[in-house]
Amino acid sequence: MFRPLELFVGLRYTRAKRRNHFISFISLSSMLGIAVGVMALITVLSVMNGFEQELRQRILGMVAHATVNGAGEGLTDWPKVVGEAMKHPEVVGAAPFISREGLLQARRVSGALIRGVVPSDEEQVSDVEQKMIAGSIEELKPGRYGIVLGSELAVALGAQVGDKVTVYAPEINITPIGGMPQVKRFTVVGIFEVGMHEYDRGLSMINLQDAQRLFRMAGVVSGVRLKLDDMFQAWRVAQELGNELPQHYYVEDWTQQHANFFRAVRTEKLVMFVILSLIVAVAAFNIVSTLVMVVTDKQSDIAILRTLGSSPRSIMGMFIVQGTLIGLVGTLLGLAAGVALALNVETIVPALEHFFGVQFLPSDVYYISELPSQLRWHQVTMIGIVAFAMSSLATLYPAWRASRTEPASALRYE
């Protein structure tokens, strides 16, 4: 017999006698319950991390990390603003823009947001060039009146590359027959597809100089879009730029523009974490029933150990060892399975779709048609610690009950 005695007896009690395999079955069920709970928690959080990251990339690929706006109708000295912004060490790109709503007409009619951009500068602050499925944003030459449409907007208008699109601007021309909207015919030179309905259906782009003529904003822009080295520092950088620029400028960051959306994603992830943690807790507290049955089955053994001089603390340690071992094995199995599944979910899901002949996320319904996954090791560590802690806490009450066993009462009918 090796020592310490508590470790030896605890490991021995993990396996039941031949006449009572039910306790071994309960122990195995507790291990598997903890393992499945931990695996599910890691996998679900990794998938939600992947969705959150995918949405951020798609949204922030078209939205500036920060935007400098004027207190009035727009910016007249925007080159100076671009120069001041680029002096900040964390600003890696800046581009002026004009943003107005208008009415577009081709075979059909649809409203849309019209954004005036400088193509060479726009590539510094957005990923629209990488999202082009036809044509190129470089074709937006000043004076040629080209226009780039979102894929769904192009379908709604019935327009393709090379077609003419008439743009009605909200500015009014005074004519002998009354007020008339500003009208200009554009040629479709490109179509992009981001994967977000907000942009694919409602955004079009034209050259900045053409937008200034269309909206009568000579020498004026709506603002300056900025790209940062670290988008998660946008709030701090926006505050610093706001303090450096004159008072008639104000700076917005992407967290203000899409705060509710990402807050909802974060809340959903927190709720899912709590729900799955409860599942792990239920599995962990199965250890209580396992140890209670073991204590009942080992009453005579406990009594004999007490008569041989074992202290209540020693008896308690034996059952803590047993319960902790069950929790440790279950947690390690769950961590291994969860990490393996999270790292390979993007391969496993397409294989299951092919095998069953179904598509879990149809592209005509969902904007993200693949199941993304992003494993974060600090979450894995936290899940492992919490699962093992709950398993360890579940051993205390049965172990305390075992330490309170009276030898005379337990051996009375032996």
C-alpha positions as CSV (number, residue, x, y, z in Angstrom):
1,M,0.0,0.0,0.0
2,F,1.4,3.4,-1.0
3,R,0.8,6.6,0.8
4,P,-0.9,8.9,1.4
5,L,-3.7,6.6,2.4
6,E,-6.4,9.0,1.3
7,L,-5.1,8.9,-2.3
8,F,-4.8,5.1,-2.3
9,V,-8.3,4.5,-1.0
10,G,-9.9,7.3,-3.1
11,L,-8.4,5.8,-6.3
12,R,-9.5,2.3,-5.2
13,Y,-13.1,3.5,-4.6
14,T,-13.3,4.9,-8.1
15,R,-13.8,1.3,-9.2
16,A,-16.7,-0.5,-7.6
17,K,-16.8,-4.1,-6.4
18,R,-17.8,-6.8,-8.8
19,R,-21.1,-7.2,-7.1
20,N,-22.0,-3.5,-7.7
21,H,-21.3,-2.2,-11.1
22,F,-24.1,0.4,-10.9
23,I,-21.8,2.8,-9.0
24,S,-19.1,2.5,-11.7
25,F,-21.8,3.2,-14.3
26,I,-22.9,6.4,-12.4
27,S,-19.2,7.5,-12.1
28,L,-18.8,7.0,-15.9
29,S,-22.0,8.9,-16.6
30,S,-20.8,11.8,-14.5
31,M,-17.5,11.9,-16.3
32,L,-19.2,11.8,-19.7
33,G,-21.8,14.4,-18.6
34,I,-19.0,16.9,-17.7
35,A,-17.1,16.0,-20.8
36,V,-20.1,16.6,-23.1
37,G,-21.0,19.9,-21.3
38,V,-17.4,21.2,-21.6
39,M,-17.2,20.2,-25.2
40,A,-20.5,21.8,-26.1
41,L,-19.5,25.0,-24.3
42,I,-16.2,25.3,-26.1
43,T,-17.7,24.5,-29.5
44,V,-20.7,26.9,-29.2
45,L,-18.6,29.8,-27.9
46,S,-16.0,29.2,-30.7
47,V,-18.8,29.3,-33.3
48,M,-20.3,32.4,-31.8
49,N,-16.8,34.0,-31.8
50,G,-16.5,33.1,-35.5
51,F,-19.8,34.7,-36.3
52,E,-18.9,37.8,-34.4
53,Q,-15.6,38.1,-36.2
54,E,-17.2,37.4,-39.6
55,L,-19.8,40.1,-39.0
56,R,-17.2,42.6,-37.8
57,Q,-15.1,42.0,-40.9
58,R,-18.0,42.3,-43.3
59,I,-19.4,45.4,-41.6
60,L,-16.1,47.1,-40.9
61,G,-14.9,46.2,-44.4
62,M,-17.3,48.9,-45.6
63,V,-17.6,51.1,-42.6
64,A,-14.8,53.4,-41.5
65,H,-13.1,52.7,-38.2
66,A,-13.6,56.4,-37.4
67,T,-15.2,59.4,-39.2
68,V,-14.3,63.1,-39.0
69,N,-17.4,65.3,-39.6
70,G,-18.0,69.0,-39.6
71,A,-20.4,70.8,-37.3
72,G,-22.2,72.3,-40.3
73,E,-23.1,71.1,-43.8
74,G,-19.7,69.6,-44.5
75,L,-15.9,70.1,-44.6
76,T,-14.4,72.7,-46.8
77,D,-10.8,72.3,-45.7
78,W,-10.8,68.5,-45.8
79,P,-7.2,68.2,-47.1
80,K,-6.0,69.8,-43.9
81,V,-8.2,67.4,-41.9
82,V,-6.7,64.4,-43.8
83,G,-3.2,65.7,-43.1
84,E,-3.9,66.2,-39.4
85,A,-5.5,62.8,-39.0
86,M,-2.6,61.0,-40.8
87,K,-0.2,62.5,-38.2
88,H,-1.7,60.2,-35.6
89,P,0.5,57.1,-35.3
90,E,-2.5,54.7,-35.3
91,V,-4.2,56.2,-38.4
92,V,-3.2,54.2,-41.4
93,G,-5.6,55.6,-44.0
94,A,-7.8,58.6,-44.7
95,A,-10.3,59.3,-47.5
96,P,-12.8,62.1,-48.1
97,F,-16.4,61.1,-49.0
98,I,-19.8,62.6,-49.8
99,S,-22.9,60.7,-48.6
100,R,-26.4,61.6,-49.8
101,E,-29.6,59.7,-50.5
102,G,-31.0,59.6,-54.0
103,L,-33.4,57.8,-56.4
104,L,-31.9,55.4,-59.0
105,Q,-33.7,54.3,-62.2
106,A,-32.7,51.7,-64.7
107,R,-35.3,49.1,-65.8
108,R,-36.8,49.6,-62.4
109,V,-36.6,52.2,-59.7
110,S,-35.0,52.1,-56.2
111,G,-33.8,54.4,-53.5
112,A,-30.2,54.1,-52.3
113,L,-27.4,55.8,-50.5
114,I,-25.0,57.5,-52.9
115,R,-21.4,57.8,-51.7
116,G,-18.9,59.9,-53.5
117,V,-15.4,58.6,-53.1
118,V,-11.9,59.0,-54.5
119,P,-11.1,55.4,-55.7
120,S,-7.4,55.5,-54.9
121,D,-8.1,56.8,-51.4
122,E,-11.1,54.5,-50.8
123,E,-8.9,51.5,-51.0
124,Q,-7.1,52.7,-47.9
125,V,-10.2,52.7,-45.7
126,S,-12.4,49.9,-47.1
127,D,-12.3,46.5,-48.7
128,V,-14.7,47.3,-51.5
129,E,-12.1,46.6,-54.2
130,Q,-11.7,43.0,-52.9
131,K,-15.5,42.7,-52.9
132,M,-16.0,43.5,-56.6
133,I,-17.7,40.7,-58.5
134,A,-17.8,42.7,-61.8
135,G,-15.9,45.7,-63.1
136,S,-13.6,47.8,-60.9
137,I,-13.9,50.8,-58.6
138,E,-10.9,52.2,-60.4
139,E,-13.3,52.9,-63.4
140,L,-14.8,55.8,-61.3
141,K,-13.0,58.5,-63.3
142,P,-14.0,62.1,-62.7
143,G,-16.2,63.5,-65.4
144,R,-17.1,60.1,-66.8
145,Y,-20.0,59.6,-64.5
146,G,-19.5,56.0,-63.6
147,I,-21.4,54.3,-60.8
148,V,-20.7,51.1,-58.7
149,L,-23.7,49.3,-57.3
150,G,-24.2,46.7,-54.6
151,S,-25.2,43.3,-56.0
152,E,-28.7,43.3,-54.7
153,L,-29.3,46.9,-55.7
154,A,-28.2,46.0,-59.2
155,V,-30.7,43.2,-59.3
156,A,-33.4,45.5,-57.9
157,L,-32.7,48.0,-60.7
158,G,-32.2,45.4,-63.4
159,A,-28.8,46.8,-64.2
160,Q,-25.5,45.2,-65.2
161,V,-22.1,46.6,-66.0
162,G,-22.4,48.9,-69.0
163,D,-26.0,49.8,-68.5
164,K,-27.2,53.3,-67.9
165,V,-28.7,54.4,-64.5
166,T,-30.4,57.7,-64.0
167,V,-29.8,59.3,-60.7
168,Y,-32.3,61.8,-59.2
169,A,-30.7,63.9,-56.5
170,P,-32.7,65.7,-53.8
171,E,-31.3,69.1,-54.9
172,I,-33.9,71.2,-56.8
173,N,-33.4,73.1,-60.0
174,I,-35.7,76.1,-60.5
175,T,-37.1,76.1,-64.1
176,P,-39.9,78.0,-65.9
177,I,-42.2,75.1,-65.2
178,G,-41.3,74.9,-61.5
179,G,-38.9,73.0,-59.3
180,M,-37.2,69.9,-60.8
181,P,-34.8,67.5,-59.1
182,Q,-31.2,67.4,-60.2
183,V,-30.9,64.5,-62.7
184,K,-27.8,62.8,-64.2
185,R,-27.3,59.6,-66.2
186,F,-24.5,57.3,-65.0
187,T,-22.9,54.2,-66.5
188,V,-22.6,51.1,-64.3
189,V,-18.8,50.3,-64.2
190,G,-18.8,47.8,-61.3
191,I,-20.8,45.7,-58.9
192,F,-19.7,44.6,-55.4
193,E,-21.0,42.1,-53.0
194,V,-20.2,42.4,-49.3
195,G,-22.6,39.8,-47.9
196,M,-24.5,42.3,-45.8
197,H,-28.0,43.4,-46.9
198,E,-27.4,47.0,-45.7
199,Y,-24.7,47.5,-48.2
200,D,-25.5,45.1,-51.1
201,R,-29.0,46.5,-51.3
202,G,-28.7,50.1,-50.3
203,L,-25.3,51.4,-51.3
204,S,-23.9,52.9,-54.6
205,M,-20.6,54.7,-55.3
206,I,-19.6,57.5,-57.7
207,N,-16.5,59.6,-58.1
208,L,-16.2,62.4,-55.5
209,Q,-16.0,65.1,-58.1
210,D,-19.1,63.8,-59.9
211,A,-20.9,63.7,-56.5
212,Q,-19.9,67.3,-55.9
213,R,-21.4,68.4,-59.2
214,L,-24.5,66.3,-58.7
215,F,-25.2,67.5,-55.2
216,R,-23.9,71.0,-55.8
217,M,-21.2,70.7,-53.1
218,A,-18.2,72.4,-54.9
219,G,-15.1,72.0,-52.8
220,V,-17.1,70.5,-49.9
221,V,-17.2,66.9,-48.6
222,S,-19.4,65.2,-46.0
223,G,-16.5,64.1,-44.0
224,V,-13.3,62.1,-43.8
225,R,-13.2,58.3,-43.3
226,L,-10.3,56.9,-41.3
227,K,-8.8,53.4,-41.0
228,L,-6.9,52.6,-37.8
229,D,-4.1,50.1,-37.1
230,D,-6.2,48.5,-34.4
231,M,-10.0,48.9,-34.8
232,F,-10.6,48.0,-31.2
233,Q,-8.8,51.2,-30.1
234,A,-11.2,53.3,-32.2
235,W,-12.9,54.9,-29.3
236,R,-9.6,56.1,-27.7
237,V,-8.2,57.3,-31.0
238,A,-11.4,59.1,-31.8
239,Q,-11.2,60.9,-28.5
240,E,-7.6,61.9,-29.1
241,L,-8.3,63.2,-32.6
242,G,-11.3,65.1,-31.3
243,N,-9.1,66.9,-28.8
244,E,-6.5,67.7,-31.4
245,L,-8.8,69.0,-34.2
246,P,-10.6,72.4,-33.9
247,Q,-13.9,72.5,-32.0
248,H,-16.1,72.7,-35.1
249,Y,-15.1,69.1,-36.0
250,Y,-16.4,66.0,-34.2
251,V,-15.2,62.4,-34.6
252,E,-17.3,59.3,-34.5
253,D,-16.1,55.7,-34.3
254,W,-17.6,52.4,-35.5
255,T,-18.5,51.4,-31.9
256,Q,-21.0,54.3,-31.8
257,Q,-22.5,53.5,-35.3
258,H,-23.0,49.8,-34.6
259,A,-23.0,49.7,-30.8
260,N,-26.5,48.1,-30.5
261,F,-25.6,45.3,-33.0
262,F,-22.4,44.2,-31.3
263,R,-23.9,44.6,-27.9
264,A,-26.7,42.2,-28.9
265,V,-24.1,39.7,-30.1
266,R,-22.1,40.0,-26.9
267,T,-25.3,39.6,-24.8
268,E,-26.4,36.5,-26.7
269,K,-22.9,35.0,-26.2
270,L,-23.1,35.7,-22.5
271,V,-26.6,34.1,-22.2
272,M,-25.4,31.0,-24.1
273,F,-22.4,30.7,-21.8
274,V,-24.7,30.8,-18.8
275,I,-27.0,28.2,-20.2
276,L,-24.3,25.8,-21.1
277,S,-22.6,26.4,-17.8
278,L,-25.7,25.3,-16.1
279,I,-25.5,22.1,-18.1
280,V,-22.0,21.6,-16.9
281,A,-23.1,22.3,-13.4
282,V,-25.8,19.6,-13.6
283,A,-23.3,17.1,-14.8
284,A,-20.9,18.1,-12.1
285,F,-23.5,17.7,-9.4
286,N,-24.1,14.2,-10.6
287,I,-20.9,13.6,-8.7
288,V,-22.9,14.3,-5.5
289,S,-25.3,11.4,-6.2
290,T,-22.3,9.1,-7.2
291,L,-20.4,9.8,-4.0
292,V,-23.6,9.5,-1.8
293,M,-24.1,6.0,-3.2
294,V,-20.5,5.2,-2.7
295,V,-20.6,6.4,0.9
296,T,-23.7,4.3,1.5
297,D,-22.1,1.3,-0.1
298,K,-18.9,1.7,1.9
299,Q,-20.4,2.3,5.3
300,S,-18.7,-0.8,6.8
301,D,-15.3,0.0,5.2
302,I,-15.5,3.6,6.6
303,A,-16.3,2.3,10.0
304,I,-13.4,-0.2,10.0
305,L,-11.0,2.6,8.9
306,R,-12.3,4.7,11.8
307,T,-11.7,2.0,14.3
308,L,-8.2,1.6,12.9
309,G,-7.5,5.2,13.7
310,S,-8.4,7.1,10.5
311,S,-9.5,10.6,11.4
312,P,-12.7,12.3,10.0
313,R,-10.4,14.5,7.9
314,S,-8.7,11.5,6.4
315,I,-12.0,9.9,5.5
316,M,-13.2,13.1,4.0
317,G,-10.0,13.3,1.9
318,M,-10.6,9.8,0.5
319,F,-14.0,10.8,-1.1
320,I,-12.7,14.2,-2.2
321,V,-10.0,12.4,-4.1
322,Q,-12.6,10.1,-5.8
323,G,-14.9,13.0,-6.8
324,T,-12.0,15.2,-7.9
325,L,-10.7,12.4,-10.1
326,I,-14.1,12.0,-11.8
327,G,-14.3,15.8,-12.4
328,L,-10.7,16.0,-13.6
329,V,-11.0,13.2,-16.2
330,G,-14.4,14.5,-17.4
331,T,-13.0,18.0,-17.8
332,L,-9.8,16.9,-19.6
333,L,-11.9,14.7,-22.0
334,G,-14.3,17.7,-22.6
335,L,-11.4,20.1,-23.2
336,A,-9.7,17.7,-25.7
337,A,-13.0,17.0,-27.6
338,G,-14.1,20.6,-27.5
339,V,-10.8,22.0,-28.9
340,A,-10.7,19.3,-31.6
341,L,-14.3,20.0,-32.7
342,A,-13.9,23.8,-32.6
343,L,-10.7,23.6,-34.8
344,N,-12.4,21.3,-37.3
345,V,-16.0,22.5,-37.3
346,E,-15.5,24.3,-40.7
347,T,-14.6,20.9,-42.2
348,I,-17.0,18.7,-40.3
349,V,-20.2,20.8,-41.1
350,P,-19.7,20.7,-44.9
351,A,-19.0,17.0,-44.7
352,L,-22.3,16.5,-42.8
353,E,-24.1,18.7,-45.3
354,H,-22.7,16.6,-48.2
355,F,-23.6,13.3,-46.4
356,F,-27.2,14.2,-45.6
357,G,-27.8,16.3,-48.7
358,V,-28.9,19.4,-46.8
359,Q,-27.5,22.9,-46.3
360,F,-27.8,24.2,-42.7
361,L,-27.3,27.8,-43.7
362,P,-28.6,28.4,-47.2
363,S,-27.0,31.4,-49.0
364,D,-30.3,32.6,-50.2
365,V,-31.6,33.0,-46.7
366,Y,-28.5,33.7,-44.6
367,Y,-25.8,36.2,-45.4
368,I,-23.2,33.9,-43.7
369,S,-23.7,30.6,-45.4
370,E,-20.7,28.8,-43.7
371,L,-20.3,28.0,-40.1
372,P,-17.2,29.9,-38.9
373,S,-15.3,29.1,-35.8
374,Q,-12.6,31.0,-33.8
375,L,-11.1,29.2,-30.8
376,R,-9.9,31.6,-28.1
377,W,-7.6,29.9,-25.6
378,H,-8.4,32.1,-22.7
379,Q,-12.0,31.0,-23.0
380,V,-10.9,27.3,-23.1
381,T,-8.8,27.9,-19.9
382,M,-11.7,29.6,-18.2
383,I,-14.1,26.8,-19.1
384,G,-11.7,24.2,-17.8
385,I,-11.1,26.0,-14.5
386,V,-14.9,26.6,-13.9
387,A,-15.8,23.0,-14.8
388,F,-13.1,21.5,-12.5
389,A,-14.0,23.9,-9.7
390,M,-17.7,22.9,-9.9
391,S,-16.7,19.3,-9.9
392,S,-14.5,19.8,-6.8
393,L,-17.1,21.7,-4.9
394,A,-19.7,18.9,-5.6
395,T,-17.5,16.5,-3.6
396,L,-17.6,18.4,-0.3
397,Y,-21.0,17.4,1.0
398,P,-20.8,13.6,0.4
399,A,-17.2,13.6,1.8
400,W,-18.4,15.5,4.9
401,R,-21.2,12.9,5.3
402,A,-18.7,10.1,5.1
403,S,-16.5,11.7,7.7
404,R,-19.5,11.8,10.1
405,T,-20.1,8.1,10.0
406,E,-20.2,6.5,13.4
407,P,-18.4,3.1,13.6
408,A,-20.8,1.5,16.1
409,S,-23.9,2.4,14.0
410,A,-22.3,1.2,10.7
411,L,-21.1,-2.1,12.2
412,R,-24.2,-2.9,14.2
413,Y,-25.7,-5.4,11.8
414,E,-22.4,-6.7,10.3
